[in-house]
Structures are given as structure tokens and as C-alpha cells.
């Protein structure tokens, strides 16, 4: 039977194409909130409501998929806002299984980009027929007709059938809160969007009388009630205090448990109810051993739903116990047991992550979708007060049909026309393969296929070479044969000889780019600057100025130093080489050699 009183809609798109802004405006125009109520929740770079996480607000991106519930007349709508970054594609893949329809947003000027292709492909795989929203129609460089044609081409390229290829289209401006289905008609509000949810999004096709089947798609934690399992009820009903069986996705084992609370999504919060039926998206309290992908079933009829399939990670990084001389000064250094427990806790809800033991007992190899994916985890550990050291990111090389193959990415760079030659040079010298180029209104969009390892460190050089004007987007493409070695960092580094405080007197003589300022504390083996040549050099940056009782011309002149380069965590991870580590603490990001003493480094290089 069809449940006409409910709609489950996911909002998917490339990063910065306006998903969260549009969802915020839908909340404001739903008529279920006072404006003061929503104004209190606004925050971050873009003044958004749904981006509620601290890191989301600081970075200006969506990291976690989030649910909210609104009503359009008698119909309840579960709206699901999703991330746009390729690194968080694991969130999008499983969340689409909760939806019966999807809005695919595309920028009216930029058109479809790599993540648009990715989310559209996943929507088709989930059996959805997306509604296309051309967003930001009020941009001065909007090219609406071209973007419409590009979206049609993308639908056909991804194998859409005849019915899906004739997609409904809505023209909108999320920031202005307006939408229309006809550009000849002046838009006033988002009512065409609400109409499309009722008319174009299919209502769930369910059997309420069948045995219960609910799949866990996400997990949350509450200090009051513990683990909260979020998912969609595919069949039957779920009640408060109901005895259920839980089928584990990992090994198919079954264990009994009891539902303590049933919560439905009501506006921006959750509301306790006695019972929910098939087709609804809900949250369950009381099943503490449930993991993502597990099926909650009728107590005497355990029958698992098809497992969730998540794309494999493409990047490895070594996490290890922080053993630097400054360990414990800013935060709490995690022991190997604490680090293992913290990573295991992360695995419960971060489904695209993988963890395996490293070469030493104090090391773990953590695999993720990209540098941002792992960077968010490191930043979270740092904010919790933990200290950890990490190695250089390495791409995961697979052996396919007896041949070593590495991941390739689809890279799109948008840059002003005067810098396009710089972009071509930087990408082609890193084994990128040029695909196509498109120009509009002084801006050029260049597409490449490039090995994933070549992307590490490319963003910093790209921004430097284009004076900060390049915008890069990339997404996993496929695995291809490994093509030779990648050139490493072109310059060496300055390594501190002693532990102490940096003096202007000693730093003045170094001809290179320094990473520390006078009076900064450094330790032996710490990287304190970038050498102008390709070899590493051990330097004494803590040597004080000799004091004498004689005065002479020039001896009392002040040292003139350039301001030091301050590295963010992601910049430091891109900068280091294989024999170096990044030490991450709540107050500092330091780069260091794996072996701190010069004698140990020489012994290792000889071996």
C-alpha cells in the first residue's frame, strides 16, 4: 500500500551549490517556526541553521547528514540535508537509502561538477528519480539554458531510462528564498518546491502488516540515553517497549533486545511517540549494540535487509602515539590503547573509515576517502583534548588482475582565464591527463584525470600559482595502472639541532622560509623552516647572541625577520615527506622528523 501521508526527501548536490541554504529557507517558509526561534540557531561562515556542528560552521561545509521534519498540510516531510564534499560520500550513499525522492541541486553558473555526477549515480543506484533544481539563478553569470542541457547530457550519460531522463526542473535562489517552474513567471517564494514534494516525490510503498524490518543508517550519542539508532522502517510497525531481534550486517548473527523509546523527527528536534509505521524515518533508543547496516526485526522473525554497500577508501594514514619531547604540554597524549578505543568508537558511525594495526604496537593505519575526511577526524580528536602524531598520507594501491593499480580522480579546476596556463602546467607535470576545457565570462573550467597521489600538495601550489583564485573539485574515478614514481617535495627543510627557544640572532642567518618566530619553543628534530635547496640541514635556531662589554658600529642592530609561515593541519599533512610526522595537539601543529636525533637519522638512511 502507498502511504500518502508521508514523503522522505534527500537534498543532494556538489559542494557549495546551496543545499543547506535552501533547506534553511524551506524551514523558514514552512510556517512551523517563529523567525526568532530560527534566528537563535543561525551561525558559522554562512549564517546557517542546519550546519550545527562546530567544525561545519568554521569550515563552511556540511560534514554530517541531518534530518528534520516539517508538515505540508496533512503530509509529513522528512527532509535530509547531505554533505557535498567527495570525502563524505559515505554519508550520502547510505542516507539515499532512507529517501523515496531527491532534489539534485546544480549551480546556475558552474553547472554539474564531479560530486554532482557522483550523487546522481548513487541516486539512480537507489532507484530514485531525482528532481533537478537549478539554484542561484540570480547570479550575474548564470547560464540557465546551458546548465539545463548539461544536466540532461549527464542523465543520459549515467544511463537514465526514458522516464527518468524527462526530469522535473525548478529554478530557484536558495539565499533569496524563491523558486519557479517557469522563468517567465516572477518567483515569489518556495511554494513550487513544496508542491513538487507532494506531486513529484513518490509516497513510500509499504506493507504495514508484514513483520518489522528497520535498517540502521546513522548513529547518534546522547549523554542521557546513550546510543540512538536512526533509520527507515521498511516493513511492519515499531512500538515502545517492543521485544525485537537485531541481525548484524557484519556476520549475520542475531541477538534479542528491547526498544526503550521510539522517536520521530519533528521540526528540528525529536519527539517521543508510542508507535511508528513502515515508510517513516525514525530514531530508536535502547539498542546499544546496533551498528550501521544492522536490521531491527520482529522478535521471532529475524530477516535481514540487503547490506549497505559503501565505496572503498582511497587514502591511508599512520596514526601513532605522540612521543615528542613536548608531549603532554598542551593536552593529553593518547596511549596506544586509548587511541585504539577512540578509533573504534569512530568506526561505529563513520562507515567509510577503515582501521588496521600498524608496524608497531603504538601505530594504526587509518584509511579514508580523502585528506579532508581524515583531517576532520584529527581535528575532532584535537578538540577533545587529545594529542596524536600522524604520517604522510599514502594512496591505497591495489593488485587487480596481477597488475598494480592506483586510484584516479576526476579533477575540475575553475580559474580566471589569465591563469589557465599555470593550472595546465601544474597538473600536467603531476601526470594529469587533460580532458576538456570550457570558458564563460572570463572564467575557464578545465577538467583532468589525475592520480590521487598527485593531488596531495597540489592545492597549496595551485593557490600560490594562481594568486588564490583557483577553485578545485575532485572525485574518485576508477583504478588504473601505476605510472612511475611521483616527484616529491622540491626543497629540503631546516631541522632544529637543540631544544630551547628560538632567538632572532640565530634565525637571522637562515636563508629560507621559516615556520617559527623568535621566542617559540622548539625541540631537537623539529622542522623549523624550508631550505632553499633540495637537501635537509640541521641548524641551531636557539643560539643566543654573545654578550660583551664592548660596543662597536653594527653590533647592536636589530635583526630583521620575515613573518613565519603558519601551517594549518591540512597544509602540514601535504607538506611532509615519508620520514616526517605531524604532531597535532590542542594548541599547536608541529612538523618533525620521524627520528629526532641526527645520529638515528644517519643510521636509518645507511640501513
Buried (B, 14 or more C-beta within 10 A) or exposed (E): EEBEBBBBBBBBBBBBBBBBBBBBBBBBBBEBBEEEEBEEBEBBEBEBBBBBBEBBBEBBBBBBBBBBBBBBEEBBBBBBBBBBBBBBBBBBBBBBBBBBBBBBBBBBBBBBBBBBBBBBBBBBEBEBBBBBBBBBBBBEEBBBEBBBEBBBEBBEEBEBEEEBEEBBBBBBBBBBBBBBBEEEEEBEBBBBBBBBBBEBBEBBEBEEEBBBBBBBBBBBEEEEBEBBBBBBBBBBBBBBEBEBBBBBBEEEEEBEBEBBBBBBBBBBEBEEBEEBBBBBBBBBBBBEEBBBBBBBBBBEEBBBBEEBEBEEBBBBBBBBBBEBBBBEBBBBBBEBEBBBEBBEEBBBBBBBBBBEEBEEEBBBBBBBBBBBBBBBBBBBBBEEEBBBBBBBBBBBBBEEEEEEBBBBBBBBBBBEEEBBEBBBEBBEEBBBBEEEBBEEEEBBBBBBBBBBBBBBBBBBBBBEBBEEBBBBBBBBBEBBEBEEEBEEBEBBBBBBBEBBEBBBBBBBEBEBBBBBEBEBBBBBBBBBBBBEEEEBBBBBBBBEEEEEEEEEEEEEEEEEBEEBEEBEBBBBBBBBBEBBBBBBBBEBBBBBBBBBEBEEBEEEEEE
